[in-house]
Amino acid sequence: MLSVVEGILIFVVISESVFAVLGNGFIGLVNCIDCAKNKLSTIGFILTGLAISRIFLIWLIITDGFIRIFSPDIYASGNLIEYISYFWVICNQSSMWFATSLSIFYFLKIANFSNYVFLWLKNRTNRILPLLMGFLLISCLLNFAYIAKILNDLKMKNDTVWRLNIFKNEYFIKQILLNLGVIFFFTLSLITSVLLIISLWRHNRQMQSNVTGLRDSNTEAHVKAMKVLISFIILFILYFIGIAIEVSYFTVPENKLLLMFGMTTTAIYPWGHSFILILGNSKLKKASLRVLQQLKCCEKRKNLRAT
């Protein structure tokens, strides 16, 4: 029997998953329609891939969490844990790759530094994404091999229940090794986002001094961009905190509340950042406004028919 707090957390998680699917589905749909009309741009490819990977990621988080909460014995038999482990690597790593690619793309396109390394990278933006793709494939292959080794060791020990009977220190070391690729992309994304915020902040100060304190449209745009980036960083950090909480749950499997809180924290990022992207991207924002106008028109028609 679930407590009131547990029931509230489950309701919040389900609501977050619905918002995540709607937000990311909208981003993917708009970019797919745009691709059908025009040639798919680099930013369109990144946004579409990010949206699709997040939809799979949020459903995997919810499915895995609910199995552990309501039917943990399912993990005791069959190969379900293997499928979920491999699928998690693909969804999590690809989502991180697209998010990192988006951060790097905006950083190289918008930021303004006189550093030689930055200028060299800026002139080679199109080559960086394939390089990151190589890192992604290498990371996934290494993770697959390491997961296979861990699962094989468990089978050799006849440990059919998915609870790692090892010391906590060893368990956390294994988790760090499994997530080295994710940590790399996370660190790279944070660095580029922070550098872009610094660049925008410097440019904003110069513009304010040039217009004697008055804020023009460009200044407003830079302030808005900085707010979007800061929100992204906060959500990104919350995502990793949520994953850390879910990982910690394996050391105290009787504490279901800890798992629910971890799921709630993890799910904030996939839906929160999707709506930030919609509001921060002019094409997505215009498309969302058109959808809202159509919904209002449909509502008015229904009311007229009812009367």
Salt bridges, closest charged atoms under 4 A:
ASP34 OD2 - LYS283 NZ 3.50
ASP64 OD2 - ARG68 NH2 2.45
GLU82 OE2 - LYS155 NZ 2.68
ASP153 OD2 - LYS149 NZ 3.28
GLU220 OE2 - ARG215 NE 3.83
GLU246 OE1 - ARG68 NH2 3.56
